[in-house]
Amino acid sequence: MTNQINMGGRFRFLGTNLSVNRVGYGAMQLAGPHVFGPPRDSDGAIAVLQHAVAAGVDHIDTSDFYGPHITNQLIKRALHPYPKNLVIVTKVGARRGDDASWLPAQSPDELRSAVGDNLRNLGVDALDVVNLRIGLTTLVDESIEERVVVLADLKRQGLIKHIGLSNVTPKQLAEARAVTAIACVQNQYNLAHRADDALIDQLATDGVAYVPFFPLGGFTPLQSSTLSEVARSLEATPMQVALAWLLQRAPNILLIPGTSSLAHLRENLKAAELSLPAAAVEKLNTIRGAGAGSE
């Protein structure tokens, strides 16, 4: 049996009975190349999921458009019937083309169909949290009220327990919160991309979870070398340092690092044990000064 390790403390989603460790797991990379088709090693993917939960992960991020369908089917195969404390957060708002392209799927019928796909492939009667993905690659500051209303209706029907948002602007968040409670926001944020600094601080005050994706995405070579230098000084990996920095950045930040490798999974989970000294944080904060912070 896997020994459980420090998982960064606990966080309770606002207005819910859902409480999770702050270090979770993102299932996106369990699908095949380019998040399309089955993995090369299905048994290995199953082992990663089972090891993550055995180590203390109780928050898994997924979507039925990963694969498509692949990651949810792997999660069901590996973990169903699910532990009572396991929170599975999925997302809707996209679909995959036959050429592996990422396409928007945000009409009312498409959103309802996507929720049905997630329910079926995960093997559950209700989804813990559904994130509405807006911009597929970049932020698009358009009205999302109609789409949120669709999910709120599915919530009233009991098919969704809680609603979150992904790749949204503060204006869209405010619009959504006027319709229904929002449990979490999932946007790009890391050492090199900090456009959401003010939003994170506001959500921390409100008690709303912020879940950053791409913890090492968008770094320039200079920024990467600075991160690597700090990592070497702490005898850690760059990913561990980037994740530890996020944990120390704000108490409402939840991590969902993804990997299809057991070795990398173990490394990522150990990030919660890494306490960054003030000098290291000061050095890391120069990364922002190297021209980062905008998308």
VOGU-564638 format. One record per residue (C-alpha): x, y, z; residue number from 1. Coordinates in pm, 1 decimal, padded with zeros to 6 digits. Layout:
# residues N
<atom <X Y Z> NUM>
...
//
This chain:
# residues 295
<atom <00000.0 00000.0 00000.0> 1>
<atom <00127.7 00348.0 -00091.4> 2>
<atom <00226.5 00568.7 00200.9> 3>
<atom <00032.3 00893.2 00192.1> 4>
<atom <00240.7 01209.3 00188.0> 5>
<atom <00184.9 01577.2 00256.3> 6>
<atom <-00066.2 01697.0 -00004.4> 7>
<atom <-00048.3 02070.3 00053.8> 8>
<atom <-00325.7 02097.5 00310.8> 9>
<atom <-00701.8 02097.6 00257.9> 10>
<atom <-00946.6 02324.8 00077.7> 11>
<atom <-01326.3 02323.9 00089.3> 12>
<atom <-01508.8 02442.2 -00219.9> 13>
<atom <-01723.8 02742.1 -00129.2> 14>
<atom <-02087.4 02657.1 -00061.0> 15>
<atom <-02030.5 02283.8 -00094.4> 16>
<atom <-01956.3 01979.2 00118.4> 17>
<atom <-01656.3 01901.2 -00103.7> 18>
<atom <-01317.5 01915.7 00064.1> 19>
<atom <-00997.1 01815.9 -00116.3> 20>
<atom <-00622.6 01806.9 -00074.9> 21>
<atom <-00464.3 02102.2 -00254.0> 22>
<atom <-00247.8 01876.0 -00469.8> 23>
<atom <-00465.5 01689.0 -00717.0> 24>
<atom <-00414.0 01522.8 -01053.0> 25>
<atom <-00498.4 01620.1 -01411.4> 26>
<atom <-00592.9 01326.1 -01634.1> 27>
<atom <-00547.9 01499.3 -01971.1> 28>
<atom <-00214.7 01334.7 -02053.8> 29>
<atom <-00352.3 00983.7 -02006.9> 30>
<atom <-00499.9 00989.6 -02357.6> 31>
<atom <-00291.1 00924.0 -02668.2> 32>
<atom <-00059.9 01169.5 -02846.2> 33>
<atom <-00211.5 01518.6 -02875.6> 34>
<atom <-00478.6 01408.6 -02623.8> 35>
<atom <-00638.0 01200.9 -02898.1> 36>
<atom <-00710.0 00830.5 -02910.5> 37>
<atom <-00609.0 00564.1 -02659.2> 38>
<atom <-00277.7 00566.9 -02471.2> 39>
<atom <00007.6 00347.8 -02581.3> 40>
<atom <-00006.2 00174.5 -02242.4> 41>
<atom <-00355.6 00149.9 -02093.9> 42>
<atom <-00235.9 -00059.3 -01800.3> 43>
<atom <00025.2 00204.2 -01722.5> 44>
<atom <-00241.8 00474.7 -01726.7> 45>
<atom <-00452.9 00269.0 -01487.1> 46>
<atom <-00152.5 00229.6 -01257.0> 47>
<atom <-00093.4 00607.3 -01249.6> 48>
<atom <-00454.5 00674.7 -01148.7> 49>
<atom <-00454.3 00408.4 -00880.9> 50>
<atom <-00119.9 00522.6 -00739.6> 51>
<atom <-00235.9 00884.6 -00729.1> 52>
<atom <-00543.4 00798.5 -00522.7> 53>
<atom <-00346.8 00562.8 -00297.5> 54>
<atom <-00099.4 00845.0 -00231.0> 55>
<atom <-00374.3 01079.5 -00115.2> 56>
<atom <-00501.8 01250.9 -00430.8> 57>
<atom <-00875.3 01309.9 -00391.8> 58>
<atom <-00925.1 01566.8 -00670.6> 59>
<atom <-00903.5 01451.9 -01033.2> 60>
<atom <-00950.8 01689.5 -01325.8> 61>
<atom <-01078.4 01542.5 -01651.8> 62>
<atom <-01311.2 01590.4 -01948.6> 63>
<atom <-01495.3 01368.5 -02190.9> 64>
<atom <-01335.7 01558.2 -02480.2> 65>
<atom <-00996.0 01421.7 -02375.2> 66>
<atom <-00952.7 01136.2 -02616.8> 67>
<atom <-01245.4 01188.4 -02669.8> 68>
<atom <-01399.2 00970.0 -02398.1> 69>
<atom <-01066.0 00799.2 -02325.2> 70>
<atom <-00963.3 00958.0 -01995.0> 71>
<atom <-01307.4 00920.9 -01837.9> 72>
<atom <-01322.1 00557.1 -01941.6> 73>
<atom <-00976.9 00500.6 -01790.0> 74>
<atom <-01081.7 00672.2 -01466.2> 75>
<atom <-01389.3 00450.6 -01443.4> 76>
<atom <-01188.1 00137.9 -01517.2> 77>
<atom <-00921.4 00225.5 -01261.4> 78>
<atom <-01126.2 00363.7 -00973.7> 79>
<atom <-01497.0 00271.9 -00998.3> 80>
<atom <-01669.4 00229.4 -00757.6> 81>
<atom <-01513.4 00555.8 -00650.0> 82>
<atom <-01385.4 00630.1 -00299.0> 83>
<atom <-01638.7 00841.4 -00111.7> 84>
<atom <-01389.8 01127.2 -00070.3> 85>
<atom <-01289.4 01142.9 -00439.2> 86>
<atom <-01394.9 01462.7 -00619.9> 87>
<atom <-01395.9 01437.1 -00999.3> 88>
<atom <-01405.8 01771.0 -01178.6> 89>
<atom <-01488.2 01757.1 -01547.0> 90>
<atom <-01545.6 02018.1 -01814.4> 91>
<atom <-01766.3 02087.5 -02115.5> 92>
<atom <-01758.5 02335.5 -02399.7> 93>
<atom <-01544.1 02164.4 -02664.2> 94>
<atom <-01536.6 01862.7 -02892.4> 95>
<atom <-01272.0 01690.8 -03103.0> 96>
<atom <-01264.8 01681.1 -03480.0> 97>
<atom <-01170.1 01365.9 -03668.7> 98>
<atom <-00829.1 01526.7 -03728.7> 99>
<atom <-00775.5 01574.2 -03350.8> 100>
<atom <-00862.0 01944.6 -03375.2> 101>
<atom <-01020.7 02127.1 -03080.1> 102>
<atom <-01358.6 02273.1 -03171.1> 103>
<atom <-01608.3 02477.5 -02968.6> 104>
<atom <-01924.6 02294.9 -02860.3> 105>
<atom <-02120.8 02548.8 -02660.3> 106>
<atom <-02477.2 02546.9 -02786.3> 107>
<atom <-02739.5 02442.0 -02530.3> 108>
<atom <-02780.5 02102.0 -02696.9> 109>
<atom <-02404.9 02046.1 -02713.4> 110>
<atom <-02361.4 02133.4 -02346.5> 111>
<atom <-02642.9 01899.2 -02241.8> 112>
<atom <-02499.5 01622.2 -02459.4> 113>
<atom <-02151.5 01673.0 -02312.2> 114>
<atom <-02285.1 01643.7 -01958.1> 115>
<atom <-02456.3 01319.1 -02060.9> 116>
<atom <-02130.9 01186.0 -02208.8> 117>
<atom <-01940.6 01264.5 -01887.5> 118>
<atom <-02207.7 01096.4 -01674.4> 119>
<atom <-02208.1 00784.5 -01887.5> 120>
<atom <-01833.7 00741.0 -01929.4> 121>
<atom <-01754.8 00814.3 -01564.6> 122>
<atom <-02038.2 00585.9 -01452.6> 123>
<atom <-02204.3 00830.6 -01212.8> 124>
<atom <-02554.9 00965.6 -01161.4> 125>
<atom <-02436.3 01321.1 -01092.4> 126>
<atom <-02113.1 01509.0 -01164.4> 127>
<atom <-01931.5 01663.9 -00866.2> 128>
<atom <-01817.8 01977.0 -01050.7> 129>
<atom <-01856.4 02074.8 -01416.8> 130>
<atom <-01633.3 02350.8 -01550.4> 131>
<atom <-01769.2 02548.2 -01844.3> 132>
<atom <-01473.8 02598.4 -02076.1> 133>
<atom <-01502.6 02924.1 -02268.6> 134>
<atom <-01194.2 03023.2 -02468.9> 135>
<atom <-01032.8 02709.1 -02610.3> 136>
<atom <-00692.0 02871.2 -02654.7> 137>
<atom <-00726.4 03238.9 -02568.9> 138>
<atom <-00959.4 03441.8 -02350.5> 139>
<atom <-01266.1 03567.2 -02536.8> 140>
<atom <-01451.1 03835.0 -02338.3> 141>
<atom <-01805.5 03765.3 -02459.8> 142>
<atom <-02130.4 03704.6 -02274.8> 143>
<atom <-02159.2 03354.1 -02126.9> 144>
<atom <-02492.1 03396.0 -01948.5> 145>
<atom <-02689.8 03166.6 -02180.6> 146>
<atom <-02437.3 02885.1 -02139.4> 147>
<atom <-02427.8 02920.8 -01762.5> 148>
<atom <-02809.0 02910.5 -01752.0> 149>
<atom <-02798.8 02573.0 -01930.2> 150>
<atom <-02564.9 02427.9 -01667.4> 151>
<atom <-02764.3 02584.5 -01385.6> 152>
<atom <-03074.2 02408.3 -01520.1> 153>
<atom <-02886.9 02074.7 -01524.3> 154>
<atom <-02781.8 02148.8 -01166.6> 155>
<atom <-03146.0 02195.6 -01067.3> 156>
<atom <-03219.9 01860.0 -01231.5> 157>
<atom <-02958.3 01695.9 -01008.5> 158>
<atom <-02721.0 01598.2 -01290.5> 159>
<atom <-02457.0 01848.2 -01178.2> 160>
<atom <-02375.0 01920.2 -00815.0> 161>
<atom <-02159.7 02230.1 -00864.0> 162>
<atom <-02047.5 02457.8 -01147.3> 163>
<atom <-01707.3 02603.7 -01227.9> 164>
<atom <-01555.8 02808.6 -01510.4> 165>
<atom <-01246.1 02758.9 -01724.9> 166>
<atom <-01048.7 03013.6 -01928.9> 167>
<atom <-01266.6 03307.9 -01836.7> 168>
<atom <-01228.1 03677.8 -01766.9> 169>
<atom <-01327.3 03854.5 -01443.6> 170>
<atom <-01623.0 04008.5 -01629.6> 171>
<atom <-01747.1 03663.5 -01731.8> 172>
<atom <-01701.8 03535.4 -01378.5> 173>
<atom <-01918.2 03817.5 -01244.9> 174>
<atom <-02181.9 03744.6 -01510.0> 175>
<atom <-02186.7 03375.2 -01417.9> 176>
<atom <-02205.6 03442.9 -01042.8> 177>
<atom <-02519.1 03648.4 -01106.0> 178>
<atom <-02679.4 03327.8 -01239.7> 179>
<atom <-02549.9 03060.4 -01002.5> 180>
<atom <-02282.5 02985.7 -00743.4> 181>
<atom <-01937.3 02925.3 -00892.7> 182>
<atom <-01722.0 02673.1 -00707.0> 183>
<atom <-01393.6 02721.3 -00891.3> 184>
<atom <-01212.0 02903.2 -01169.7> 185>
<atom <-00957.4 02725.2 -01389.2> 186>
<atom <-00729.4 02957.1 -01588.2> 187>
<atom <-00372.1 02968.6 -01708.9> 188>
<atom <-00143.4 03098.2 -01437.1> 189>
<atom <00216.5 03028.0 -01345.0> 190>
<atom <00545.3 03198.5 -01264.5> 191>
<atom <00567.3 03341.3 -01616.0> 192>
<atom <00200.8 03425.2 -01675.5> 193>
<atom <00044.6 03620.3 -01391.4> 194>
<atom <-00234.8 03817.1 -01554.7> 195>
<atom <-00475.2 03670.9 -01297.2> 196>
<atom <-00294.2 03805.0 -00988.8> 197>
<atom <-00578.6 04036.2 -00888.4> 198>
<atom <-00841.8 03773.8 -00966.5> 199>
<atom <-00667.3 03514.4 -00749.2> 200>
<atom <-00650.4 03756.9 -00458.7> 201>
<atom <-01018.7 03840.8 -00492.1> 202>
<atom <-01120.1 03475.1 -00513.4> 203>
<atom <-00905.5 03398.3 -00208.8> 204>
<atom <-01098.8 03663.3 -00017.4> 205>
<atom <-01424.8 03511.6 -00141.4> 206>
<atom <-01315.6 03154.4 -00061.4> 207>
<atom <-01342.6 03036.9 -00422.8> 208>
<atom <-01092.2 02783.2 -00558.1> 209>
<atom <-00850.7 02886.6 -00831.7> 210>
<atom <-00704.3 02599.5 -01034.2> 211>
<atom <-00412.7 02700.0 -01261.1> 212>
<atom <-00327.2 02499.4 -01568.9> 213>
<atom <00004.1 02483.2 -01757.9> 214>
<atom <00234.2 02529.9 -01453.3> 215>
<atom <00534.3 02534.2 -01688.7> 216>
<atom <00362.5 02677.0 -01997.3> 217>
<atom <00482.9 02981.2 -02190.4> 218>
<atom <00828.8 03021.6 -02039.2> 219>
<atom <01105.1 03192.4 -02237.7> 220>
<atom <01452.1 03030.7 -02235.3> 221>
<atom <01573.8 03298.6 -01990.8> 222>
<atom <01281.4 03234.6 -01756.6> 223>
<atom <01335.6 02859.7 -01777.7> 224>
<atom <01703.6 02897.3 -01692.8> 225>
<atom <01617.5 03104.6 -01384.7> 226>
<atom <01369.8 02842.0 -01269.5> 227>
<atom <01622.8 02564.7 -01330.3> 228>
<atom <01887.2 02755.0 -01132.5> 229>
<atom <01655.9 02783.6 -00831.4> 230>
<atom <01558.0 02417.7 -00864.4> 231>
<atom <01922.4 02307.5 -00861.4> 232>
<atom <01990.2 02513.7 -00549.8> 233>
<atom <01702.8 02336.2 -00371.4> 234>
<atom <01785.5 01990.1 -00512.8> 235>
<atom <01441.9 01979.7 -00670.8> 236>
<atom <01302.2 01963.8 -01023.6> 237>
<atom <01179.7 02276.8 -01205.5> 238>
<atom <00825.2 02137.1 -01197.6> 239>
<atom <00842.9 02081.4 -00821.9> 240>
<atom <00957.5 02439.9 -00769.3> 241>
<atom <00689.0 02579.7 -01000.2> 242>
<atom <00420.3 02381.2 -00817.5> 243>
<atom <00553.4 02473.5 -00472.5> 244>
<atom <00549.9 02840.2 -00572.4> 245>
<atom <00183.9 02809.7 -00671.3> 246>
<atom <00096.2 02646.4 -00338.0> 247>
<atom <00265.2 02931.8 -00151.7> 248>
<atom <00112.0 03197.6 -00377.1> 249>
<atom <-00241.7 03177.6 -00230.4> 250>
<atom <-00437.4 02940.7 -00004.3> 251>
<atom <-00717.4 02892.7 -00258.0> 252>
<atom <-00490.2 02759.2 -00532.7> 253>
<atom <-00543.0 02391.0 -00612.5> 254>
<atom <-00295.0 02201.4 -00828.8> 255>
<atom <-00377.6 01949.1 -01101.6> 256>
<atom <-00040.2 01854.4 -01254.4> 257>
<atom <-00081.5 01589.5 -01519.5> 258>
<atom <00144.3 01306.7 -01629.9> 259>
<atom <00123.2 00956.8 -01769.5> 260>
<atom <00442.0 00852.8 -01587.4> 261>
<atom <00449.7 00700.0 -01241.0> 262>
<atom <00793.9 00847.9 -01178.1> 263>
<atom <00679.1 01198.3 -01271.5> 264>
<atom <00363.0 01155.4 -01065.5> 265>
<atom <00571.3 01077.5 -00757.6> 266>
<atom <00793.2 01380.0 -00826.8> 267>
<atom <00493.5 01611.2 -00870.2> 268>
<atom <00330.2 01497.2 -00547.0> 269>
<atom <00649.6 01572.0 -00355.3> 270>
<atom <00616.4 01939.6 -00451.2> 271>
<atom <00386.3 01979.7 -00151.5> 272>
<atom <00678.6 01896.1 00076.6> 273>
<atom <00897.5 02170.2 -00071.4> 274>
<atom <00905.1 02494.6 00126.2> 275>
<atom <01057.6 02776.6 -00075.6> 276>
<atom <01284.9 03008.1 00126.7> 277>
<atom <01244.7 03383.3 00086.3> 278>
<atom <01558.4 03413.8 -00125.9> 279>
<atom <01428.6 03153.4 -00369.1> 280>
<atom <01090.7 03326.5 -00395.7> 281>
<atom <01265.0 03658.6 -00460.9> 282>
<atom <01469.5 03499.7 -00739.3> 283>
<atom <01162.1 03334.2 -00889.3> 284>
<atom <00973.1 03662.1 -00884.7> 285>
<atom <01228.8 03810.8 -01123.3> 286>
<atom <01078.8 03580.4 -01386.2> 287>
<atom <00775.7 03805.0 -01393.0> 288>
<atom <01001.3 04102.3 -01449.6> 289>
<atom <01139.1 03936.8 -01762.4> 290>
<atom <00835.3 04038.1 -01962.0> 291>
<atom <00582.6 03784.0 -01844.3> 292>
<atom <00233.5 03837.0 -01716.2> 293>
<atom <00037.0 03890.6 -02037.6> 294>
<atom <-00113.9 03642.4 -02275.7> 295>
//
